[in-house]
Amino acid sequence: MYLLVNILGIIVYLAIALLFSKKKREINWKSTGIVLVLNLVIAWILTSFSWGRDAVQAAADGFNWLVQVAYTGINFALPNWVTPEFGGTAKSMNFVTSSLLPILLIVPLFDILTYIGFLPWVIKWIGRGLSAITGQPKFESFFSVEMMFLGNTEALAVSRLQIQSMRAERNVTIALMSMSCITASIVGAYTQMVPGNYVLTAIPLNILNAIIITNILNPVSVSKEEDTIAKMGGSTDNGAAEADGLEENGKKEPFFSFLGDSILGAGRLILIIAANVIAFVALAALIDKVLGLFNPWLSLEHILGIIMFPFAWLMGLDVDHAFQFAQYMGTKLVTNEFVVMGKIAPTIHDVAKYGAHYQAQLTVFLTSFANFSTTGMIIGAFKGLANKESNNLISKNVGYMLLSGILVSLMSAGIVGLFVW
């Protein structure tokens, strides 16, 4: 029965996208169908075959290994923050030490891969392959991969030439897709809190579901003349240049200067994440205190749980787990994924308590930047990249941006749930 409900949920999520579609007659159903089948095949392989699970687990173990290497540097500077297992003296590691400080190693590592041209090369060829298989426009396919490695604002920055040359309607599609990104440099932080194998499974599913949902919500016909990709990093914009180690004159920035900027950027990222988590958790607690004055039962989680419950139940969960899942869904959307991951980290690995189906779906749902604050980041990024027409149209579609991010997360969680019970 729960499997049938899960299948019904996926159909409902697609139906919601169709209901809100701007141009139903222009939807490329052939391409959408191909991407959906590819989505199901990838989820099936990564969850149902031993070699697929082993590949995903190996990737997750790789990120965990990087985190453990990062503890060596942390232990050198702050030995009382690291446990004896990694050479320190702490009884246990807090959220900042275990999940955030390793970013100081992982961000520069991925920036180095970008600097030497390896990461852009990988992104380019995966994007081209995806376009050839699915029939989607080249840049939209390219961007769906790019945003999963670089994050939304970074991917937008290095795509400035393309953004400036595209019609406003296509830029809206890019804005919708940007709601569902992550950045590879933060995957290590995720894997310290929730099951890493499902975090890595979520990445390709989010890429494909972002294409499906945006193709339905905002279908745009692209002619062969339009279907081109501007050179990555070809802009003179500071953000675009810095992303792949280019200075304003188009020359490579000296490596150690680039590395220093990358490390400083990683430090700023840690402060931003920590500040957001502290502020959002405190604000949520404040709201709960205020609501409790009216009724002890009232809380932000309960309210959000009621609103999101129908969508959580359609994941194929029993009522109790669906309500809990809905609370986490709502909390993630109004705060961010780190707040929820930090809350569930002590228990989410216990399959006996939650069940593999719940564990897989919740982890996949949380693995994206889709929340209210992300809309502001995307709009702000476009302000410095696109023309006024594009910016005005994107600003009018904030609701669609939120809807796109939510539906992509629901689709990815629903699809992985079909194969994990």
Secondary structure, 3 states (H helix, E strand, C coil): CHHHHHHHHHHHHHHHHHHCCCCHHHCCHHHHHHHHHHHHHHHHHHHHCHHHHHHHHHHHHHHHHHHHHHHHHHHHHCHHHCCHHHCCCCCCCCHHHHHHCCHHHHHHHHHHHHHCCHHHHHHHHHHHHHHHHHCCCHHHHHHHHHHHHHCHHHHHHCCHHHHHHCCHHHHHHHHHHHCCCCEHHHHHHHHCCCCHHHHHHHHHHHHHHHHHHHHHHCCCCCCCCCCCCCCCCCCCCHHHHHHCCECCCCCECCHHHHHHHHHHHHHHHHHHHHHHHHHHHHHHHHHHHHHHHHCCCCCHHHHHHHHHHHHHHCCCCCHHHHHHHHHHHHHHHHCCHHHHHHHHCCCCCCHHHHCHHHHHHHHHHHCCCCCHHHHHHHHHHHHCCCCHHHHHHHHCCHHHHHHHHHHHHHHHHHHHHCCCC
